[in-house]
Amino acid sequence: MPESYYPDIKTLDLFAGLTDERFAQLMRGSYVQNFPPHVELITEGDPANFLHIILSGAVELFASWNGRETSMAAIRPISTFILAATIKDARYLMSARTLDKSRLVLIPSQDVRNLFDEDQGFARAIVTELAQCYRSTIKSQKDLKLRTSLERLANYLLRQQARAGTTPDFELPFEKRKLASFLGMTPENLSRAFKGLKPYGVVVDGSRIAITDRAELEAFARPCALIDDYST
């Protein structure tokens, strides 16, 4: 893999504490690959042969059972997936596919496990990363189990607007059918939920969303850091 990618990868907390020698050791068997949209990268149930890092684009994590499919998460740069399967040397619990044209780094899982055994600082960084993933999973479960579909959508839109900056309008990161699946709703329920949020200042124009009265929407949604703040 070209060393020109090293600075971007080392921005991740997972690798920031590694010495140059250790980092180069880990990257020795890695490679960079570009993928077009809608390409399946990993398949649920397959062995975790690589740890993936997304450098650009977007990746959807999804799962299937008995003819049904659901979106689990959307991964954006710069981040890793799926670390737990790599460390445990286990099968993937989710599949992954590109949403947009994407550039990824693939690190052999065995190299990650070897460095985990050899470097205590790296092992601590992995434990911290996995703890953060666990906390994010708990927050997602609380969102699904404690809120109505209208409340879930309202809080999701507030989070997306916050990520977009100070502007009142923003683009949905993926199509509404995937958004419905991610929020645990049917497309029909999502459509009704958008209409239900209209009195709270939500204006929908295709994939473009405008929040004209954030205070009114917050009063309805009642966002909570213990659910909605994925940085803690």
WOWOKA-V419907 format. One line per field, one symbol per residue. phi: phi as a letter, one per 30 degrees, with the letter a starting at -180 (. if undefined). psi: psi as a letter, one per 30 degrees, with the letter a starting at -180 (. if undefined). burial: # if it has 24 or more other C-alpha atoms within 12 Angstrom, else .. A space follows every 10 residues. Layout:
# WOWOKA-V419907
phi: ???
psi: ???
burial: ???
This chain:
# WOWOKA-V419907
phi: .edddeeddd ddeecdddde dddddddecd acbcbddicd cbbejddddb ccbccajabc cbbbahicbb dcaccbdcac acddddddhc dddbcbbdcb ebcbccceed dddddedcbd dddddddddd dddddddddd ddedcccddd dddedddddd ddddjcddba cddaddddde dddibdeddd ddddddcedc jcccbicccb cdbddddddd dhebddbccd dc
psi: kkfffeeeef fkfefefkle eeeeeefegl lkkkkllhkk elkkflkifk kkkkelbkkk kllkkhglkk kelkkllkll ljeeeeefhl lkfllklkel kkklkjkkee eeeeeeffje eeeeeeeeee eeeeeeeeee eeeeffllee eeeeeeeeee eeefbfkfll kkflleeeee eeghlleeee eeeeeffefg gkkkibgkkk jfieeeeeee eikkefefjg f.
burial: ....##..## ..###..#.. .###.##..# .#..#..... ##.#..#### ########## ###......# ########## #######.#. .######### .######### ###.##..#. .##..#..## ..#..#..## ..##..#.## ########## #......### ####.#.### #####....# ..##..##.# ####....## #..#..##.# ###...###. ..
